[in-house]
Amino acid sequence: MGLAATDDPTNQEPIPLLQLGLPSPPLDDRDLFQSESSAKRTGNTWTAAAHIITGVIGSGVLSLAWSMAQLGWIWGPLLMIVFAAVTLVSSFLICNCYRSPDPDYGSIRNTSYIAAVRCNLGKKNARICGLLIQMNLYGTGVAYTITTAICMRAIQRSKCDKESEVDAPCASGNALYMVLFGVVQIFMSQIPDFHSMEWVSIVAAIMSFTYSSIGLGLGAAKVVGNKAIAGSIAGVSTSTAMQKVWRVSQAVGDVAFAYPYSMIVLEIQDTLKSPPSERETMKRASVVSICITTFFYLSCGGLGYAAFGDQTPGDLLTGFTDYGPHWLIDFANACVVLHLIGGYQVYSQPLFAMVDEWMADQFPRSSLVKTDYSVKLPLLPALSLNLQRLFFRTAYVASTTGVAMVFPYFNQVLGVLGTINFWPLSIYFPVEMWLRQNSISPWSKMWTVFRSFSVICFVVNLYIFAGSIEGILAARFS
């Protein structure tokens, strides 16, 4: 192994930096944007779609059969289609914010969601947006850690059952697998930035297609084997009306969590080459990925509910333990694990980038921040290691692992994350930026339509949040 220190070779201007109340010298507005020549962009429609699918089809897809069971055969599919349309509109509004006019540079790039909010809505809104993004990115890491542990635990349980030929319990719990996932992520988190992880997204996207297809196939096989379609129009019956209200709320939250990728739209768009314009390419990638995602969501959710009815599990793959071939289910769970390893990075890299740029701005002469080390391992290409990245990212992964061990409640956690992401980041800020960009007059027709849309989504968001918190409290103290 070889180790050598090198100065950071890049001369990039700082990417937009959120201060979140921390003291720092004032930034010139132009420092919020990356210059036209500061990075080599080689992405296209398919690499962007791979990034999106990696970020979108994750832990959420496994909960959709349960969500469908709570909502029933009419409202379940309808809600998924509605959220797909809302997500597509939101992504279109956001990708329109990638370039902004500038009197000195002609056109400047907003290379992150926060940069776009600050450019269009000011510093105060950028601080609020940044806090919400960091909470959601962090929460997504927690959710992915929980999901990975569930899948690895299912693989071990399958092995135990096969060896003992009875339904014997396995010795270890989810905590061990959360720790193992955290160790892997510590190494994966040393990937420098989004531009360096196209291969991770492509592999993860392939894995998502694989396990979604297996879940779809197993659901179809079980429906055929049952010779009947389970479920009902009203969904799972409950002992009280209030219990039904809370369950529906959690189900809507799971669907809300499964779709949006607003936090990473501009980071993905910043990897695209031009011409054609990045906006056109990103819109095509969004349409392709949302159509593919919706097909798998409807198929997995619908066939899962049709197979299990009122007994639909929170994690779809766990329901096939006593039905499908053990090796196939284990393979599907392994694909989920591999996908979430990449998905964790897709959602963590924007947060890592914010911290890296803040550290570079606060400590421009620090060797801890500035110096990269070239690490050469046998049979592997040279790796770039930075001590600041190593320390912070290790602590970050350790903290998400710790929180997941304290709150291992799959569906309820997804519902809370859905509320943090859905209205503020997927509806409010995109709508407000679009109104500001296009100078829409108050109380005009378009202003009224978009503001009404935002208010309706806000009410739905409150309902989801209340139900998800109730679910976590009930699970925690039951």
C-alpha positions in Angstrom: 0.0 0.0 0.0 1.3 3.4 -1.0 0.4 6.7 0.8 1.3 10.1 -0.6 0.0 13.6 0.2 -1.0 15.9 -2.6 -2.6 19.3 -2.7 -6.2 19.4 -3.9 -5.8 19.7 -7.7 -9.2 21.3 -8.3 -9.6 25.0 -8.6 -13.4 25.0 -8.2 -15.2 28.0 -6.9 -17.2 27.1 -3.8 -20.6 25.4 -4.4 -23.4 27.1 -2.5 -22.9 26.9 1.1 -25.5 27.0 3.9 -24.4 28.6 7.0 -27.3 27.6 9.3 -26.6 30.3 11.8 -22.8 29.5 12.0 -20.5 32.6 11.9 -18.6 33.1 8.7 -17.5 35.9 6.4 -20.2 37.2 4.1 -20.2 35.6 0.7 -20.5 37.4 -2.6 -23.6 36.1 -4.4 -21.4 34.8 -7.3 -19.7 32.5 -4.8 -22.9 30.6 -4.6 -22.6 29.2 -8.1 -20.2 27.0 -9.8 -18.5 28.5 -12.9 -19.1 27.1 -16.3 -15.7 25.4 -16.6 -15.1 24.2 -13.0 -16.1 20.6 -13.6 -16.2 18.1 -16.5 -19.7 16.9 -17.0 -20.3 13.7 -19.0 -23.7 12.6 -17.9 -26.7 11.9 -20.2 -30.3 10.9 -20.0 -29.5 7.3 -18.9 -27.0 8.1 -16.3 -29.3 10.7 -14.8 -32.2 8.2 -14.9 -29.9 5.7 -13.1 -29.2 8.2 -10.4 -32.9 9.0 -10.0 -33.9 5.3 -9.9 -31.2 4.6 -7.4 -32.5 7.4 -5.2 -36.2 6.7 -5.6 -36.6 2.9 -5.8 -35.2 2.1 -2.4 -36.7 1.1 0.9 -40.0 2.7 0.0 -40.9 0.1 -2.6 -41.0 -2.7 0.0 -43.7 -0.9 2.0 -46.1 -0.2 -0.8 -48.0 -3.4 -0.6 -48.7 -2.7 3.0 -49.8 0.8 2.0 -52.0 -0.6 -0.7 -53.6 -2.9 1.9 -54.5 0.0 4.2 -56.0 2.1 1.3 -57.8 -0.6 -0.7 -58.1 -1.4 -4.4 -59.4 2.1 -5.5 -57.5 4.6 -3.4 -54.2 2.6 -3.3 -53.4 2.7 -7.1 -55.0 6.1 -7.5 -52.8 7.6 -4.8 -49.6 6.2 -6.3 -50.5 7.7 -9.7 -51.3 11.1 -8.1 -48.0 11.1 -6.2 -46.1 10.2 -9.4 -47.7 13.2 -11.2 -46.9 15.5 -8.3 -43.3 14.3 -8.2 -42.9 14.9 -12.0 -44.3 18.4 -11.8 -42.1 19.1 -8.8 -38.9 17.9 -10.6 -39.8 20.0 -13.7 -40.1 23.1 -11.6 -36.8 22.4 -9.8 -34.8 21.6 -12.9 -35.9 25.0 -14.4 -33.9 26.6 -11.6 -30.6 25.1 -12.6 -29.5 28.1 -14.6 -30.1 31.7 -13.6 -29.3 35.0 -15.4 -26.4 37.0 -14.2 -25.3 40.5 -15.3 -21.6 39.6 -15.3 -21.6 36.0 -16.4 -24.7 35.8 -18.6 -25.8 32.5 -17.1 -24.7 30.8 -13.8 -25.4 27.3 -12.5 -27.3 26.6 -9.3 -25.5 23.3 -8.5 -27.6 22.4 -5.5 -31.2 22.8 -4.2 -30.1 25.3 -1.6 -28.3 27.4 -4.2 -31.5 27.6 -6.3 -33.6 28.6 -3.2 -31.1 31.2 -2.2 -30.9 32.6 -5.7 -34.7 32.9 -6.1 -36.0 33.3 -2.5 -33.1 34.7 -0.5 -30.9 33.7 2.4 -33.5 33.2 5.0 -35.4 30.7 3.0 -32.1 29.0 2.0 -31.4 28.4 5.7 -34.8 26.9 6.4 -34.5 24.8 3.2 -31.0 23.6 4.2 -32.1 22.5 7.6 -35.0 20.5 6.1 -32.7 18.9 3.5 -30.1 17.9 6.1 -32.9 16.4 8.3 -34.3 14.5 5.4 -30.9 13.3 4.0 -30.0 12.1 7.5 -33.4 10.5 8.0 -33.1 8.7 4.7 -29.8 7.2 5.9 -31.5 6.0 9.0 -34.3 4.4 7.0 -31.9 2.7 4.6 -29.9 1.3 7.6 -33.2 -0.1 9.1 -34.2 -1.6 5.8 -30.8 -3.2 5.1 -30.9 -4.8 8.6 -34.4 -6.3 7.9 -33.2 -7.8 4.7 -30.0 -9.2 6.1 -31.9 -10.6 9.0 -34.3 -12.3 6.6 -31.4 -14.0 4.8 -30.1 -15.3 8.1 -33.5 -16.5 9.3 -33.9 -18.4 6.0 -30.6 -20.1 6.5 -31.5 -21.0 10.1 -34.8 -22.4 9.1 -33.3 -24.5 6.3 -30.6 -25.9 8.5 -32.9 -26.8 11.4 -35.9 -27.7 9.2 -38.1 -25.9 11.7 -39.1 -22.4 12.3 -36.4 -21.8 14.8 -35.4 -18.3 15.9 -31.9 -17.1 15.0 -29.6 -15.8 17.7 -28.7 -12.4 16.5 -31.0 -9.4 16.0 -31.1 -6.4 13.6 -28.4 -4.4 15.6 -25.5 -6.6 14.3 -26.5 -6.0 10.7 -27.0 -2.3 11.2 -23.4 -2.2 12.5 -22.1 -4.2 9.5 -24.0 -1.9 7.1 -22.4 1.1 8.9 -18.9 -0.3 8.5 -19.5 -0.7 4.7 -20.8 2.8 4.5 -17.8 4.2 6.2 -15.6 2.9 3.4 -18.2 3.9 0.7 -18.5 7.4 2.1 -14.9 8.2 1.1 -16.1 8.5 -2.5 -15.2 12.2 -3.1 -18.4 13.5 -4.7 -21.3 12.8 -7.0 -19.2 13.0 -10.2 -17.2 10.0 -9.0 -20.1 7.6 -8.3 -21.8 7.0 -11.7 -20.9 3.3 -11.5 -22.4 3.0 -8.0 -25.7 4.4 -9.2 -25.7 2.1 -12.3 -25.1 -1.0 -10.2 -27.7 0.0 -7.6 -30.3 0.7 -10.3 -29.7 -2.8 -11.7 -30.2 -4.2 -8.2 -33.4 -2.3 -7.8 -34.8 -3.7 -11.0 -33.8 -7.2 -10.0 -35.4 -7.3 -6.5 -38.5 -5.4 -7.7 -39.0 -7.9 -10.5 -38.5 -10.8 -8.1 -41.1 -9.4 -5.7 -43.4 -8.8 -8.6 -43.0 -12.4 -9.9 -43.4 -14.0 -6.4 -46.6 -11.9 -5.9 -48.0 -13.0 -9.2 -47.1 -16.7 -8.5 -48.8 -16.5 -5.1 -51.9 -15.0 -6.6 -52.0 -17.8 -9.2 -51.4 -20.4 -6.5 -54.2 -19.0 -4.3 -56.5 -19.0 -7.3 -58.0 -15.8 -6.0 -57.2 -12.1 -5.6 -57.1 -11.1 -2.0 -58.0 -7.6 -0.6 -61.0 -5.4 -0.8 -62.0 -1.9 -1.9 -62.0 -0.6 1.7 -58.6 -2.1 2.6 -57.7 -3.7 5.9 -60.5 -3.6 8.5 -59.7 -2.3 11.9 -61.3 -2.5 15.3 -62.0 1.2 15.6 -62.5 4.1 13.1 -59.6 6.0 14.7 -57.2 3.1 14.2 -58.2 3.1 10.5 -57.5 6.9 10.3 -54.0 6.5 11.7 -53.2 3.5 9.5 -54.3 5.3 6.3 -52.2 8.3 7.4 -49.1 6.1 7.7 -49.8 4.5 4.4 -50.1 7.9 2.6 -46.8 8.8 4.3 -45.1 5.7 2.9 -46.2 6.6 -0.6 -45.1 10.2 -0.1 -41.7 8.9 0.9 -41.4 6.5 -2.0 -41.5 9.0 -4.8 -39.8 12.4 -4.3 -36.2 13.1 -5.1 -36.3 16.9 -5.0 -33.2 17.1 -2.8 -30.9 15.6 -5.4 -32.4 16.9 -8.7 -29.9 19.7 -9.2 -26.9 17.7 -8.1 -27.9 15.1 -10.7 -28.5 17.8 -13.3 -25.1 19.2 -12.6 -23.5 15.9 -13.9 -25.1 16.3 -17.4 -23.2 17.4 -20.5 -24.6 19.9 -22.9 -25.8 20.4 -25.6 -28.7 19.6 -25.4 -29.5 21.8 -22.5 -29.3 20.2 -19.1 -32.9 21.1 -18.4 -34.2 19.1 -21.4 -32.0 16.1 -20.6 -33.1 16.2 -16.9 -36.8 16.4 -17.9 -36.4 13.4 -20.2 -34.6 11.5 -17.5 -37.3 12.4 -15.0 -40.1 11.2 -17.2 -38.3 7.9 -18.0 -37.5 7.2 -14.4 -40.9 8.1 -12.9 -42.7 5.9 -15.5 -40.4 3.0 -14.7 -40.8 3.6 -11.0 -44.6 3.9 -11.1 -44.8 0.6 -13.1 -42.8 -1.2 -10.5 -44.7 0.5 -7.6 -48.1 -0.4 -8.9 -47.0 -3.9 -9.8 -45.3 -4.7 -6.5 -47.9 -3.0 -4.4 -50.8 -4.4 -6.2 -49.6 -8.0 -6.6 -48.3 -7.9 -3.0 -51.8 -6.9 -1.7 -53.5 -9.4 -4.1 -51.3 -12.2 -2.7 -51.6 -11.5 1.1 -54.7 -9.4 1.5 -55.2 -8.2 5.1 -52.1 -10.1 6.1 -49.8 -8.0 3.9 -46.5 -7.4 5.7 -44.8 -4.1 6.2 -41.8 -5.4 4.1 -43.1 -7.3 1.1 -40.2 -9.8 0.8 -40.6 -11.0 4.4 -44.1 -12.3 3.4 -42.7 -14.9 1.0 -40.5 -16.7 3.5 -42.8 -19.7 3.7 -43.9 -19.6 0.1 -41.2 -18.9 -2.5 -37.9 -20.7 -3.1 -35.5 -19.7 -0.2 -32.6 -19.1 -2.6 -34.6 -16.7 -4.7 -35.9 -14.7 -1.7 -32.4 -14.6 -0.3 -31.1 -13.3 -3.6 -33.7 -10.6 -3.7 -32.9 -9.5 -0.2 -29.2 -9.4 -1.1 -30.1 -7.2 -4.1 -31.9 -4.9 -1.8 -28.8 -4.7 0.4 -26.6 -3.9 -2.5 -29.0 -1.3 -3.8 -29.3 0.5 -0.5 -25.5 0.6 -0.1 -25.5 2.8 -3.3 -28.8 4.6 -2.4 -27.3 5.6 1.0 -24.5 7.4 -0.9 -26.8 9.0 -3.4 -28.7 10.7 -0.5 -25.6 11.3 1.6 -23.3 12.9 -1.0 -25.3 16.3 -1.2 -24.9 16.6 2.6 -21.3 15.7 2.5 -20.7 18.3 -0.2 -22.3 21.0 1.9 -20.0 20.1 4.9 -16.9 19.9 2.7 -17.5 23.3 1.2 -18.3 24.9 4.6 -15.1 23.5 6.0 -13.1 24.8 3.0 -14.6 28.2 3.4 -14.0 28.3 7.2 -10.5 26.8 7.2 -9.0 27.6 3.8 -5.4 27.1 5.0 -5.9 23.9 7.1 -4.0 20.9 5.8 -6.6 18.7 7.4 -9.1 20.1 4.9 -6.9 20.9 1.9 -4.6 18.0 1.7 -5.6 14.8 -0.1 -3.7 11.5 0.3 -3.2 9.0 -2.5 -3.8 5.5 -1.1 -2.7 2.6 -3.2 -4.1 -0.8 -2.3 -3.1 -4.0 -4.1 -5.1 -4.8 -7.3 -7.1 -1.6 -6.9 -6.7 1.9 -8.5 -5.3 4.7 -6.3 -7.8 6.1 -3.9 -8.0 9.8 -2.8 -8.3 10.1 1.0 -8.9 13.4 2.9 -8.7 13.4 6.7 -11.6 15.9 7.1 -13.8 13.7 4.9 -12.7 10.6 6.8 -13.4 12.1 10.3 -16.8 13.7 9.5 -18.2 11.0 7.3 -17.3 8.3 9.7 -19.0 10.2 12.5 -22.0 10.8 10.3 -22.4 7.1 9.4 -21.9 6.1 13.0 -24.7 8.4 14.1 -27.2 7.2 11.5 -26.5 3.7 12.6 -27.0 4.5 16.3 -30.4 6.3 15.6 -31.5 3.3 13.5 -30.8 1.0 16.4 -32.9 3.1 18.8 -35.9 3.6 16.4 -36.1 0.4 14.3 -39.7 1.0 13.1 -39.8 0.6 9.4 -43.2 1.9 8.2 -43.5 4.6 10.8 -40.0 6.0 10.1 -40.8 6.2 6.4 -44.0 8.1 7.1 -42.1 10.8 9.2 -39.5 11.1 6.4 -42.4 11.5 3.9 -43.7 14.5 5.8 -40.3 16.2 6.0 -39.7 15.8 2.3 -43.1 16.0 0.7 -44.6 19.4 1.2 -41.7 21.8 2.1 -39.1 20.4 -0.4 -41.3 18.9 -3.1 -44.1 21.4 -3.2 -43.5 24.7 -1.3 -40.1 25.8 -2.4 -40.5 24.6 -6.1 -43.8 26.5 -6.4 -42.4 29.6 -4.8 -39.3 29.6 -7.0 -41.5 29.1 -10.1 -43.8 32.0 -9.2 -40.7 34.2 -8.5 -38.9 33.2 -11.7 -41.9 34.0 -13.9 -43.0 37.1 -12.0 -46.5 35.8 -11.5 -48.8 38.5 -10.1 -50.6 37.8 -6.8 -54.2 36.6 -7.2 -53.8 36.0 -10.9 -55.2 32.7 -12.3 -51.8 30.9 -12.3 -50.9 32.3 -8.9 -54.2 31.0 -7.4 -53.8 27.5 -9.0 -50.3 27.0 -7.7 -50.9 28.4 -4.3 -54.1 26.3 -3.9 -52.1 23.3 -4.9 -49.5 24.1 -2.3 -52.1 24.6 0.5 -53.9 21.3 -0.3 -50.6 19.4 -0.1 -49.8 21.1 3.2 -53.0 19.8 4.7 -52.2 16.3 3.5 -48.7 16.7 4.9 -50.1 17.5 8.4 -52.3 14.5 8.3 -49.3 12.2 7.4 -47.1 13.7 10.1 -49.8 13.2 12.8 -50.3 9.6 11.8 -46.6 8.7 11.6 -45.8 10.2 15.0 -48.8 8.3 16.5 -47.4 5.1 14.9 -43.9 5.6 16.3 -45.2 6.3 19.8 -47.6 3.3 19.7 -44.8 1.0 18.6 -42.3 2.5 21.1 -44.5 2.1 24.2 -46.5 -1.0 23.3 
